[in-house]
């Protein structure tokens, strides 16, 4: 059983999954969504859940720097509820402040061109969210 990490935006969802032991996160793909029209990528997530035998989600929670919850944070909370209703297993929120910026910094340091960074930034952010969650989980064992 694995954990799936999701970095939810208004146009895309970055996806990562853990290894079977729950130690490491690997970026899988970026799913295009249309938030305005209620298309949240659930069909593709369902396929990935089956393919990777996922039984738990962690969703990035973009809180403001002053710890308040803005519109994107509210959207993540709604996404967690949608996942729990759709799949029937736990979905957790994970504080993702600065995760996308950290992913961008790693890609810049790796000398990845701007055009190519846009293709992988969301799944890399999902990997960072998931890895933080996995590290915390293993620390608590």
N, C-alpha and C positions, 0 to 999 in steps of 0.2 A: 504494500500500500504506500502511496506517495502523497506528497503535498504539492498543490499547484499554487504558484504565486502569480498575482495579476496586478499590473500597473494600468489602472483604468483612466483613460482620458476621454475627451468629448468626441474624438475621431478614431482613436485606436485603443486596443487593449494589448499590452505587452504580456506575454505568457512565458512562465518558467516552471519547471517541475524539479522535484527533488529526486535524488537517487533512491533506490528501494529502501536503504537503511536510514534515510532522512538526514544525511550528513552534508551533502553538497547540492547546490542549485545549478541547473543548466537552463539557459535561455532556449526557448523552443521556436517561437514565432511571434509575429505581430498581426493581430486580427483587426481589420477595418470595421468600424461600427458607425452607425448613424443615430446618435443620441436623440436628435430632434424628432426623428420618425420612429423611435422606440425599437430600433434594431441594435441589440446589445451583444451580438456575437454568441448567443447561447447555443445555437446549433453547432458551431465549430468547437466551442468549449465542451459540449457533450461528447463529440467525437474524440477529443483529446483526453477527457476523463476516462473513457473506455479504453483507449489505446494505452494509456500509462497507468491504469488501475489506481486512479486518484481517489482518496477518501477524505480529503480536507483541503480547504482553501485558505489563503492569506491574501488580503487585498490591501494595497497601499492606501493609507489614510493621510491625505495632504492637509494637515492642520496648518493654520497660520503660525508665524513665528511667535506670536503672543499667546499661543495655545488655544485660540478660538477656532471654531469650525466655520468655514466659508462655503460658498456654493459647490466647489469641487469636493470638499469633504462630505457635504450632504449627499452628493451624487455617489460617492463611494459607499456611504452608509446604505443608500437605497440599493446599490449593486449587491452588497452583502446579503441583504434581505431577499433579493431576487434569487441569488445562488442557493441560499438555504431552502427557499420554497421549491426551487426547481430540482435540486439534487438530494435534499434531505440529510445532508451531513454538514459539519461545522464550517463556518466561514468566519475568519478573524480579521479585524482591522489591525494594520501595523503602521505606526507612525513613519511616514516616508519623507518627512521634511528634508529637503536638499538631496534626495536620492537621484533625481534626474540630473541635477547639476554635477553630482559626483560621477555619475555614469558618463556624462559629457566630458568631464575632466580626464577620466581614464582613457576615453577614446582619442582625445586630443593628444595626450601624452604618448599614445600608441601610434600617433601620426596618421590617424584615419581621416580621410578627406571628408569635408562637410557633407557632401552629397551622400557618401556611404554612412556617415554617422546617423543621418536621419532614418536610414533603413533599419538600424539595429538599436537605437537608443531606448526604445520602449521595452524591448525584451531584455536588454541589459539592466534597465531599472527594475524590471520584474525579478530578475535574478538577484539583484542586491536586496530587494525587499524580502524575498524568500530566504536568502542566506542569513539575513539578520534574524528572521523568525526562527530558522533552524538552529542557529547558534544559541539563541536564548533558550530554546526548548532543550537542547543538549546540556546546557549549563544548569538547568533546573533538575536534571535527572539525578 
